[in-house]
Amino acid sequence: MMKGSFPTIAFQSLQTPFYYYDLDLLQRTLKEIRTQASEPHFHVHYAMKACVHPAVLKTICEAGLGADCVSGGEIEAALAAGIPAERIVYAGVGKADWEIKLALANDIYCFNAESEAELEVINALAAEMGKTARIALRVNPNVDAHTHRYITTGLEENKFGIDLSQVGHVAVSVKTMPNLKLVGLHFHIGSQITDMMPFQNLCVRINELQDMLAQKGIYVKDINVGGGLGINYEHPNHCPIADFEGYFRVFRKHLQLRENQNLHFELGRSVVAPCGTLVTRVLYVKKGLHKQFAVVDAGMTDLIRPALYQAFHRIENLTSRAPEEVYDVVGPICESSDVFVKDYPMAGTRRGDLLAIRSAGAYGEVMASRYNLRKLPASYTSADL
């Protein structure tokens, strides 16, 4: 199997497990995004929940992206990284009062509001602070993203957003709240979407909704289609950059924007996942009756996606050139679900080998925990080594 390019010699002296971020690949990815979304009315916000490593955020800020935040902590991190408040949008189904006040105090661009109850709270808090909050209504378009049930967000059964049938009523209600200004509509149908048809279906729903709202005399200047673009986890070496050309082309072709409307995107995984790798060391090779296990020092506490979503990550042995053998690659956590992959062919492995768990830059380090009182993984970038 073709391997990625890593500073393996430098890795040898580091305590494992740790995350490694390839900033050169991240910069190439950001350049492709800027090329494919070059229209002046296209605005790309980085979904902070994917990865908040300081060097990653700094690189994204320097590329001119805004931020999509889902917590007060993410707003603080975005501001600390230098992302201007006027490029920050704030989503989330459960915004706490202190988080709303933080966003108002910093005059972020927009709240992506998810319910009429939330609108009432934002209006009241804005009134207390003498502020006017810009609002985009998060709409649940009932579009199936055809992805894992835990990461689909645009179906009627999901907790997110305002039902299509209620949008007109809620939009009229906003006009009765003096400290709110309706500026947009927000959508997000899910994550790790590699088939462009769900995005095309989203465009159809948005077009229909805009027509319905126009009949009520309601016009917004911003349409936010969220993110969700997936990456190729199977072949990170051959496909290191997501299909941004195809993604932006769908909206350019199928979304009927009104005059002077701006189009916002909230990309996360596709920006940072390929540039991140979890490096782990083999503790033991355990031979069973019918299979063998490569027991490594990283576990579900360091990368929970395989246990939580049954997600696949390509794994490469960085220090072995031996013929391939088949392994279950498992971690040390006292849980049967602490398995990275089963029946996986890779170079013959022994104690002390370094393994690279690829495409871990999104929802990897940010979701790490201290379960079993384990230490959090360290992290390094290509600029460090």
N, C-alpha and C positions, 0 to 999 in steps of 0.2 A: 504493500500500500504506500502511496506517495505520502511523504511527511512534510509538515510545514517547516519553516525556517525559524529556528530559535537559538538564542545564545546558550546552548546546552552546557558549555564549560562553565559559564558564569552561574548557571542554575545549580551546579553541583555543590557549591559552597553555601547555598541558602537553605535555611530551615523550611521544610515543607510541612503542610501544604501552603501554597501561596498563589495569588492571582498575578498574571502578567498581562499587561496591556500594550499592544503594538500601536503606538501613536502614529507611525507612518501609514499604516492601513487605515486608521481612523481619519487621517487627513485626506487620503485618497477618496474615502467614502464621502466625506463632507464636500469635496470638490465635485464629485459626481452629483450630489444632491443639488448643489448650487447651479450646476450646468442644466439639470433636468427641470429645475423649478426657477428658471431665470426671469419669468414674468414679474413685473413690478407689483402686481396684485396678488402674487403667491407669497404666503408667509409661513415659514416652517418653524415650529416650536419643538424643541427636544423634550421628550417625555422623561422627566427626571427620575421616575420610579425605576427605570431600567438600570441605571448605574450613576453613582454620584462621586466616583473617585475624583479628587481635586484636579489632577492633571487632565483627565478626560473632560471635565466641565470647562476647564480653561481653554482647551483646544476647541471645544464646541462654541464657546463664547467668541473666540477669535474668528471663527468662521461666520459669525453674524446670525446664528440661530437664536430664536427666543426660547422660552421655557414653558412647558406644560407641567404644572405642579398639582399634587393631590394631597398636600399637607402643608402645615405651617413650616415645618422643618425643611421641606423642599423649597419653599419660597425663600427662606433664609439662606439656604445653600446656593440658590440661583443668584440672589443678590450679591452674596459673598464672592461668587465666581465672576462677577462683573456683568451679568446679563441685565440689561436695563429693565426697570419696572414696566415700562410701556410695551415690552415684548413678553410679559408674563401673563399667562392665563391660568386660572385656578379652578380645577374640577374636583369632584369627590362627592359621594352620596351622603357623607356625614361630616360636614364642616363644623368644627367647634367654634364657640364664640370668640375665643382668643385668636384663632386662626383667621376668622373673618376680619377681626379688628386689625390684625397684622397686615392683611392684604389691603384694607382700606387706608391704613396709615401710610403705606408705601405707594399708594395710588397705582396698583397694578392695572393692566389693561382691562381685564375682564374676568368676571366670575361665570363659570359654566354651571348654571343653577339646575338642580335636578328635581325640584318639587315646589309646589306653591307654598308649602310650609317653610321651606328654606328661604324663599323670596321674602316672606314676611319678616323673618329674623334679620336678613341682610338689610332690609329697608329700615327696620327699627334701630339697628346698630349704626347704620350710616347716618340716620337722623341724629343720634346721640353725639356723633363725631363731627357733624356739620359737613358730611360728605355726600356725593352722589355716586353710586356704584353702577358701573357698566355691567350689563347682564347679557349673556347668551343663554337661551333655553336649551338644556340638553334633552334632545328628543330620542325616545326609544322607537326606532323605525321598523321594528319587527322584521329585520333582515338577518337571515341565517348566514353566519360566517363560515360554516362547515369546518369548524376547528374544535379543539378539546372543550368539553362542556364547562370546564373551570375558567376558560379564558374567552368565552363568548359573552358579549355584553349587550347585544342589540335585539334580543328576543323579548316578547311580552312577559315571559316567565322570569326574566332577569330583574335584579333590584335597581338597575340604573335607569335614570331618565324619566321623562314625562311621556305617557302614552300618546300615540298619534292623535287619538280621538279627543284628547284634552288640550292639545297645544293651542288651538284657537282661543279657548276660554282663558287659559293661563296668560297668553300674550295680551289679551284685553285687560286682565287683572293687573298686569305690570304697570299699565298706564295710570292706574289709580293709586300707585305707590309713589309718592313724591320724591323719594330719595333713590329711585332706581331709574336707569335709562336702558331700554331694550336696544341692543346693538346687533345681536346675532342669533343664529341657530347653531347648535352644536350636536354632533353625532359621533358615535364610536361603536363599531359593531363587533369588535373582538380583536384577537391577536394571533400572530403566526399564520397569516392568510397568504397563501401563495397562488391561489386561483383568483384571477382578477374579476371573475363574474360577480362575487358578492359586492365588490366596490361599484361595479356597473349597476347592480340592483339598487344600491344605496343612492346612486345618482338619480335613478327613476323616482324613488320615494321623495327625495329632496325636491325634485322638479314638481311633483304633484303637490307637495306641501306648500311650496312657494305660491303655486297657483291658487290654492285654497286660501292662504293668508291674504293674497292680493285682493280677493273678493271681499275681504273684511277691511281692506284699506291698511293692511299691516305690511310694512317694508322694513327689512333689516339690511345693514351695510356689510355684515360679515357672515359668511358661511364657513363653519369649521367642521371638516369631515373626519377629524380624529386621526388615528394612525392605523396600526394593525398589519402593515406589510411584513411578511415573513422572510426568513433567510433559508439557505440551504444548509441544514445541519449535517447532511450525509457527506457533502463534498466541499468542505471549507477551503481546500487548496485550489480547486478548480473554479469555485464560485465564491470568491471572497467578498464580493459586493452585491447587495440585493438588487432586484430588478426595479430600480427607481424610474427608468425610462418607461417601462410598461405601466407602472403605478400612476405616475403623473399624467401619462397619456390618457388613461381612462377618464379622469376628471376633466381634462382639457377637452375631450371629445364628447362626453355624455352629460356633463353637468351644465345646465342652462342658467348661467349667472345673469342677474339683472345688471343694468347699467351702473357702473362704478362700484359694484360689489367686490369685496376682497375675499380671497379663499385661503383658509388657514388649515394647516396640517399639523399633526402631533405624532411625530415618528420617534420611536424609542429603540426597540429591539434591532431594527434594521440598521440603525446608526452605529450601535456599539457592540452588539453580540459577537460579530466576527472578530473583533480586535482583542477579545478577552480569552484567556486560557487559564484553567486551573491546573497547576503543576503539583503532582503528588508523587510520593515515593512508595515503592512496594515494600511492605513489611514482611510478608510471607507468601510463598506459593504453597497452597494447601491442596493435596491430591485426595479426592474423594473416590468413591467406588465407580462413578460414571462420569465425573467431570472434575475439573480442577479450578481452584479459585485463586485469583490474584488479590490478596488482601492489602489494601493501600491505606495510607494515613489520612487521606481526605475522606469525608463522609457526607451524609445528608445534611449535616450541620454547616458544611461549607458550600455545597451545591445541592439544593433541595429539589430541583426540577425533575430529575428522574423519579424520585419517590412520590412527589406531589402530582405530577402531570403524566407520568410514564413517558417522559421526554427522552429522546435519543441525543447523545453527544458522541461524536467520533472521538476515539481514544487512540493515541499514538505512543508507542514505546520509544523514547528519545535516545536511549542508551543501549539498545540491543539491535544487532543485525542478524540474529538467529532466525532460522526458519519459523514460519508461523505455527502457532498452536492455538487451541481454543480455550477461552477462559470465561468464567464469571468474574467480573471486576467488582469487588465489594469493599465497603468501608468498615470502620471499626465500631460503629454505633450499635448499641444493644437494641436493634430493631430489625426485623426481617425485611423491611422495606428499604434498608440501607444498601441498595444495589445500584450501581451505575449502569451496568449492561450485563446481559446473560448470553452465553454461547457465542462469544465474540472472538473472531480470529485476529491475532496480532503477533508481532515478533515474539519468539520464545523469551519468556520473562523469568527473572530471578530476583531474589531479595536485593534491595538497593537500587533497582532500576528506577528511572524517572519516567513517569507517564504524563502526557499532556492531554487533558480533557478539553476538547476544542469548543469554540463558539460559546463561551461561558461569560461573555462580557455583559450580557443582559440578564437580570434576575438571578445573578450568581452571588457576588459579594454582598449586594444590598439585602439579600434574604438570609444571610448567614446568621446562625444562632449559637448560643453557648450551652445547648442541651448536652447532658452528660458532663457539664462543667468543662467543656473543651474551650481552648483559646480560639479567638477569631482568627481567620487566616490573614497573613500579611499580604501586601500588594506592592508590585513594582511596575515600572513602565520601561519601554525601550530606551527612554532617555536616561534611566537610572543605571543600566547595565551595559 
